[in-house]
Amino acid sequence: MAFDHRYLDSGSLAELVSGADVVLLPYDSVDQVTSGILIEAVAALRPVVATRFPHAVELLGDGTGLLVPHGDVAAIAAAVRSIITDDGVVRGLASATAAHAPELLWPAVAQRYHRLAAGLAARTGSRPRVVPASQRAPATATAPVTATAPATAAR
């Protein structure tokens, strides 16, 4: 097991997550609002084990991933063990995850934002301004990632 505490760009992060057998998100805080790694993992169809922070409960609560209590090491170990030893668990998670993944990918999210902006503009009589890609700010690096090679990515 090796831990990698580097900041990763979006491409490197996506590559790391997509190569993981399990993505583990053991956040300590019950107030953790969201997680980019969670979105990356579900979009990459990777099995996820996460503590019960609001975004994880919302996204994984229907069986898309496994939720565990904060600080419960035995529950975390049992959840990870079930993914790596039980093909039925993996198939169930994969099926639920596949249903959510397309709506989480950036093009689908961007399309929803575009429809929202167009709807708001239509109500107010203004036109949304589209900024050409060449004028947009470059993507920023992500927060630190801790990964075990080759099977688990966590943040």
N, C-alpha and C positions, 0 to 999 in steps of 0.2 A: 504494500500500500504506500502510495506517495501522495503528498499534498502539494498543490501548486497554488501559490498565493498571488500570482501575477494578475494584473488587469489585462483583459483580453478584448480585442476588437470584435465586432459583431460576427465576422466570418469565422474567426478562430473559436469564438464561443459556440456558434452553431455547429461547427465541426466537432468540438469536444462533446457537446450534449448529444448530437446524433450518433456518436460512437459509444455512448454509455449503455450498459445493460440495465442500469437502474439510476434514476436521478433522485437524490436524497436532499430534502430541504428541511433541515432540523432547526428552524428559526427558534430562538429563545423567547422572543417577544410575542405576546398575544396581540399586540398592536401593529404588527408588521402588516402594512396596508396591501402591498402588491409584490410581485416577484417577476422580473424579466426572465429568469431561468425557468420558472414554472411555465410561462407561455412558450418559451423555446422548446422545453421538453415535450409538452403536449403537442405542439405543432410538428415536432420531429417523431411523434408516435412512440415516445419512450415511456416506460413505466415510471411512475412517480410515487414516492413516499414523502409525505410532508406533515409537519406539525399543523395543528388547527389554527392557522392565522386566517383572517377573513377572506383573502383572495383564494387561498387553497380550498377552504370550505365551499366557496361559491363554485369554483371550477371543478373540483375533484369529488364533491359530495355525492354525485350521482353514480359513482363507480368508475370515474375516469382515472382515479388514482386511489391510493390508500392514505387515510388520515390517521394520525397518531397523536396522543396527548403530548403537550410540551413536557420535556424533561423525562419522559418515560422511556428509558434506554431499552428495557425489555420489549416494549411494544414496537419500537423502531426496529430492533433486531428481528422480531417475529415477522414484521411486515416485509423487510428486505429478504429474509429467509424464504417467505412464501413466494416471492417473485422469482427468486433464483432456483427454487426447487419444485415448484408446482406449475406445470404447463397450463393447467386450467385457469389459474389466477392470471397468468400472462395473457392468455387468449381473451379472457373477459375484459381485462384492462385495455388490451389492444383494440377490441371492438368498440368500447365506449370512447376511447381516445380518438379513434378514426372518425367518429361522428362529430367531434368538436374541432379537430385540427384545421379543416379548411377555413373556418370562420376566424381563426386566430392568426392566420398568415397575414403579413403586412398588406398585400394587395386587397384582401377582403376588408380589412380594417380601414384602409384608405378610401375604399369605395363607400363604406358606410359614412365616413366623415364627409366625403364629397356630397353624398345625398343629403346629409344633414345641413351642410352649408348652403346647398342649392335651395333647399326648402325654406331655410331662414331668409335667404336673399329674396326668394319669391314673395314672402310675406311682407318684407320691408321695402321691396322695390329696388334693391341694390343688386349689383352683380358681384359674385365672389371673384377675387383676383387670384389667378394662378401664377405662382412663381416658377419660372423655368428651373429645371434641375441644376443647371450651371450656376444659378444665383443662390441656391440653398446652402445653408451652413452644413459643413461636413458632419457625418455621424461622430458621436463621441465614444470614447472607450467605456466599457461596462465596469461595474463594480467588481471587486475581487472574487475570484472563483476558487473554490477548494475542490480538487478532484482526486479521486483514487484511480489509478490506472490499472487496467483499462476499463473497469466496469462501472464506476459510479462517479457522477458529478454532483457537487453540492455547492450551495452558496449561502 
